[in-house]
């Protein structure tokens, strides 16, 4: 979960040897209750985590080549995803929920399908169809995470390596998007919609870079449809002011860099103009001093709401609810339970 070696974990706990941990891992020896408590504290888990028998099988999990993550970091991220989804699905099971993905594209029998795309025009059309299918219109999407969850996608935001930004996978019929909680709001919004592209588009290329570009284009078109670009900037420009870029960033929740790429893709600005901008912005990739979007949450609240529903209907105890939330009972009461509950 933390990406530590057995020796590093032993050092963190202080009273357990690497050899004992190895035996626990191989099932040759079972830790006592106090030992489990120490391990849970070091790993920032609940002891309930160690008693799960049927581990969830993740679908295909692909990390982008540019992520430059170590093997430990990728294993840690996968385990965090598995842990969260096991708890998420248990909560839905206790509530007898039938999870449904409201895919914007369906086959002849009404089942979720992917939209085949071979050109950037196809991608633009797919984004337009998605906006229409989900009744989003062309106005700014206030909260991308909430919008995706309302359409049946499970969102998990992790505090993890800055080299990781996002991925998409499936668990049975449950589509999952994982984001980096520490990214800027604009980056999270763009990444979430980029990963949505991986979930709903059938990209007709084996070139990973081209596939990523298709998903970039899809995310941009979701955040700023062509009609909006022409309304805000016109169809052809020689110069774009910083004021205009900041205003659009704050209204639409899309980074200045993504806006300029969108203008380049739609040929509102020339390739030379865009290249000059990229050189100019390169020392300030974090866009410090260039505004900020304030409407996006950095985490999912649906899971918390479901846990509180379990409590309100007396389906689980406070202690079980805390385990499902991945917290100790005291943490759960302090962070998620108002004093009048």
C-alpha positions in Angstrom: 0.0 0.0 0.0 2.8 2.4 0.9 5.3 1.0 -1.6 7.7 0.0 1.2 10.0 -3.0 1.3 9.5 -5.6 4.1 12.6 -4.1 5.8 11.2 -0.6 5.6 7.9 -1.7 7.1 9.7 -3.6 9.8 11.7 -0.4 10.6 8.6 1.7 10.7 6.8 -0.7 13.1 9.9 -1.2 15.2 8.8 -4.5 17.0 8.5 -6.8 14.0 11.3 -8.4 12.1 11.5 -8.6 8.3 11.5 -12.4 8.6 8.2 -12.4 10.5 6.7 -10.1 7.9 7.8 -12.4 5.1 6.1 -15.4 6.9 2.9 -13.3 7.3 3.0 -12.5 3.6 3.4 -16.1 2.6 0.7 -17.3 5.0 3.2 -19.4 7.0 2.4 -17.5 10.2 -0.5 -15.4 11.5 0.1 -12.2 13.3 -1.5 -11.6 16.7 -4.1 -8.9 17.2 -1.6 -6.4 18.7 0.7 -7.0 15.8 -2.1 -6.4 13.3 -2.8 -3.1 15.1 0.8 -2.0 14.8 0.8 -2.9 11.1 -2.4 -1.1 10.4 -1.2 2.0 12.2 2.1 2.0 10.2 0.3 1.5 6.9 -2.6 3.9 7.8 -5.2 1.1 7.3 -7.9 -0.4 9.5 -7.4 -3.9 10.8 -10.4 -4.9 8.8 -8.2 -4.7 5.7 -6.2 -7.8 6.8 -9.3 -10.0 7.2 -10.6 -9.7 3.6 -10.5 -13.1 2.0 -11.7 -12.6 -1.6 -9.5 -9.9 -3.1 -10.9 -7.9 -6.0 -9.5 -8.5 -9.4 -8.8 -5.2 -11.3 -9.3 -4.9 -15.0 -6.5 -3.9 -17.2 -4.5 -1.1 -15.5 -2.1 0.8 -17.8 0.1 3.5 -16.6 1.2 6.1 -19.2 4.8 5.8 -20.3 5.4 9.4 -19.5 4.4 8.8 -15.8 7.9 7.5 -15.0 6.7 5.6 -11.9 8.8 3.1 -10.1 7.6 -0.5 -9.7 6.9 0.2 -6.0 4.8 3.2 -6.9 2.7 1.4 -9.4 2.1 -1.5 -7.0 1.2 1.0 -4.3 -1.3 2.8 -6.5 -2.9 -0.5 -7.7 -3.3 -1.7 -4.1 -4.9 1.6 -3.1 -7.3 1.2 -6.0 -8.2 -2.3 -5.0 -8.7 -1.4 -1.3 -11.0 1.5 -2.2 -13.1 -0.5 -4.7 -13.5 -3.4 -2.3 -14.9 -1.1 0.3 -17.0 0.8 -2.3 -18.6 -2.3 -3.7 -19.3 -3.7 -0.2 -21.1 -0.5 0.6 -23.2 -0.8 -2.6 -23.9 -4.4 -1.9 -25.2 -3.6 1.6 -27.5 -1.1 0.1 -28.6 -3.6 -2.6 -27.5 -1.1 -5.3 -27.4 -2.3 -8.9 -24.6 -0.2 -10.4 -25.4 1.2 -13.9 -23.0 3.0 -16.2 -24.9 5.6 -18.2 -22.7 5.2 -21.3 -23.2 8.0 -23.8 -22.8 5.3 -26.5 -24.9 2.1 -26.7 -25.2 -0.9 -29.0 -28.4 -2.0 -30.7 -29.5 -3.7 -27.5 -29.0 -0.7 -25.3 -25.8 -2.0 -23.7 -22.8 0.3 -23.1 -20.4 0.4 -26.1 -17.5 2.4 -27.4 -17.6 5.0 -30.2 -15.1 4.2 -32.9 -12.9 7.1 -33.8 -10.3 7.3 -36.5 -9.9 11.1 -37.0 -9.9 14.2 -34.8 -13.3 15.1 -36.4 -14.6 11.8 -35.1 -13.3 12.8 -31.6 -15.0 16.2 -31.8 -18.3 14.5 -32.8 -17.9 12.0 -29.9 -17.5 14.8 -27.4 -20.6 16.6 -28.8 -22.6 13.3 -28.6 -21.5 12.8 -25.0 -22.5 16.4 -24.0 -25.9 15.8 -25.6 -26.4 12.3 -24.1 -25.7 13.6 -20.6 -27.7 16.8 -21.1 -24.7 19.0 -20.3 -25.2 21.6 -23.1 -22.2 23.8 -24.0 -22.0 25.8 -20.8 -19.1 25.2 -18.3 -19.3 21.9 -16.4 -19.4 23.1 -12.8 -17.9 19.9 -11.2 -16.5 17.2 -13.5 -16.1 14.6 -10.7 -19.7 14.9 -9.6 -20.9 14.8 -13.2 -19.0 11.6 -13.9 -20.3 10.0 -10.7 -23.9 10.9 -11.5 -23.4 8.9 -14.8 -22.2 5.8 -13.0 -18.4 6.2 -13.0 -16.5 5.5 -9.8 -14.0 8.3 -9.0 -11.0 7.8 -6.7 -8.6 10.6 -5.9 -5.3 9.6 -4.4 -2.5 11.5 -2.7 0.4 9.9 -4.6 3.5 10.6 -6.7 3.5 13.8 -8.7 4.5 11.7 -11.7 1.0 10.1 -11.7 -2.0 12.0 -13.0 -4.7 9.5 -13.8 -5.8 6.1 -15.2 -9.0 4.4 -16.2 -10.0 0.7 -15.6 -13.0 -1.6 -15.1 -14.1 -3.9 -12.3 -16.8 -6.1 -13.8 -19.3 -3.5 -15.1 -18.0 -0.7 -13.0 -15.9 1.9 -14.8 -13.3 3.5 -12.6 -11.2 6.7 -13.0 -8.3 7.4 -10.7 -6.9 10.9 -10.3 -4.1 12.6 -8.3 -5.6 14.5 -5.5 -2.7 16.9 -5.4 -3.0 18.1 -9.0 -4.4 21.5 -9.7 -8.3 21.6 -10.2 -7.8 22.3 -13.9 -5.4 19.4 -14.3 -7.8 17.0 -12.4 -10.8 18.1 -14.6 -8.9 17.7 -17.8 -7.4 14.3 -16.7 -10.8 13.0 -15.6 -12.3 13.7 -19.0 -9.1 12.4 -20.8 -9.7 9.1 -18.9 -13.3 9.2 -19.8 -12.1 9.2 -23.4 -10.3 6.0 -22.8 -13.5 4.5 -21.4 -15.9 5.5 -24.1 -13.8 5.7 -27.3 -12.7 2.9 -29.5 -9.5 4.4 -30.8 -8.4 2.9 -34.1 -4.6 3.1 -33.7 -1.9 1.1 -32.0 0.2 4.3 -31.6 0.0 5.1 -27.9 1.0 8.8 -28.4 -1.7 9.2 -31.0 -4.3 7.5 -28.7 -3.3 9.9 -25.9 -3.7 12.9 -28.4 -7.2 11.7 -29.2 -8.1 11.6 -25.6 -6.6 15.0 -25.0 -8.7 16.3 -27.9 -11.8 14.7 -26.4 -11.2 16.3 -23.0 -10.7 19.7 -24.6 -13.8 19.4 -26.6 -15.8 18.4 -23.5 -14.6 21.4 -21.6 -14.7 23.9 -24.5 -16.8 22.8 -27.4 -16.0 24.4 -30.8 -19.0 26.6 -30.6 -17.8 28.0 -27.2 -14.3 28.6 -28.6 -15.6 30.6 -31.5 -17.9 32.6 -29.2 -15.1 33.4 -26.7 -12.2 34.0 -29.1 -13.6 34.2 -32.7 -12.5 32.0 -35.6 -9.1 33.5 -36.3 -6.8 35.6 -34.1 -3.4 37.1 -34.4 -2.9 37.6 -30.6 -4.5 36.3 -27.5 -4.3 38.4 -24.3 -3.4 37.0 -20.9 -6.6 38.5 -19.5 -8.7 36.5 -22.0 -7.0 33.3 -21.1 -7.4 33.8 -17.3 -11.0 34.7 -17.7 -11.7 31.5 -19.7 -9.7 29.4 -17.2 -11.7 30.7 -14.3 -15.0 30.3 -16.0 -14.5 26.9 -17.7 -12.0 25.2 -15.4 -9.5 24.6 -18.2 -5.8 25.5 -17.9 -4.3 28.4 -19.9 -2.1 25.8 -21.6 -5.0 23.6 -22.6 -6.9 26.6 -23.9 -4.0 27.6 -26.2 -3.7 24.0 -27.4 -7.4 24.1 -28.2 -7.1 27.3 -30.1 -4.2 25.8 -32.1 -6.1 22.5 -32.8 -9.1 24.5 -34.1 -6.8 26.8 -36.2 -7.8 29.9 -34.4 -4.1 30.7 -33.9 -1.2 29.7 -36.1 1.4 27.0 -35.3 4.0 29.7 -34.9 1.9 31.5 -32.3 1.3 28.4 -30.4 5.0 27.5 -30.4 5.9 30.9 -29.1 3.4 30.5 -26.3 4.8 27.1 -25.3 8.3 28.6 -25.1 7.0 31.5 -23.0 5.0 29.4 -20.6 7.6 26.7 -20.1 9.1 28.2 -16.9 5.6 28.4 -15.4 3.9 25.1 -16.1 2.0 25.4 -12.8 0.5 28.6 -14.1 1.3 30.6 -10.9 -0.4 34.0 -11.1 -2.6 32.9 -14.0 -5.9 32.5 -12.1 -7.5 29.4 -10.6 -10.8 27.5 -11.0 -12.6 27.2 -7.7 -15.6 25.1 -8.5 -14.1 21.6 -8.6 -13.9 19.3 -5.6 -10.7 17.3 -5.1 -12.5 14.1 -4.1 -15.6 12.0 -4.4 -18.5 12.7 -2.0 -20.8 9.9 -3.2 -19.0 7.3 -1.2 -19.3 9.2 2.0 -23.0 9.8 1.3 -23.5 6.1 0.8 -21.8 5.3 4.1 -24.0 7.8 5.9 -27.1 6.2 4.3 -26.0 2.9 5.8 -25.8 4.6 9.2 -29.1 6.4 8.8 -30.9 3.2 8.0 -29.2 1.3 10.8 -27.7 -1.2 8.4 -24.2 -1.0 10.0 -22.7 0.1 13.2 -20.5 3.2 13.6 -17.5 0.9 13.9 -18.3 -1.0 10.6 -19.0 2.4 8.9 -15.6 3.6 9.9 -14.0 0.4 8.5 -15.8 0.9 5.2 -14.6 4.5 5.1 -11.0 3.3 5.7 -10.7 5.2 9.0 -10.4 4.5 12.7 -13.6 5.0 14.6 -12.2 8.2 16.2 -11.2 9.6 12.8 -14.6 8.7 11.4 -16.5 10.4 14.2 -14.3 13.5 14.0 -14.3 13.9 10.2 -17.5 12.5 8.9 -20.1 12.5 11.7 -21.6 15.8 12.8 -22.1 16.2 16.5 -25.9 15.8 16.2 -25.7 12.3 14.5 
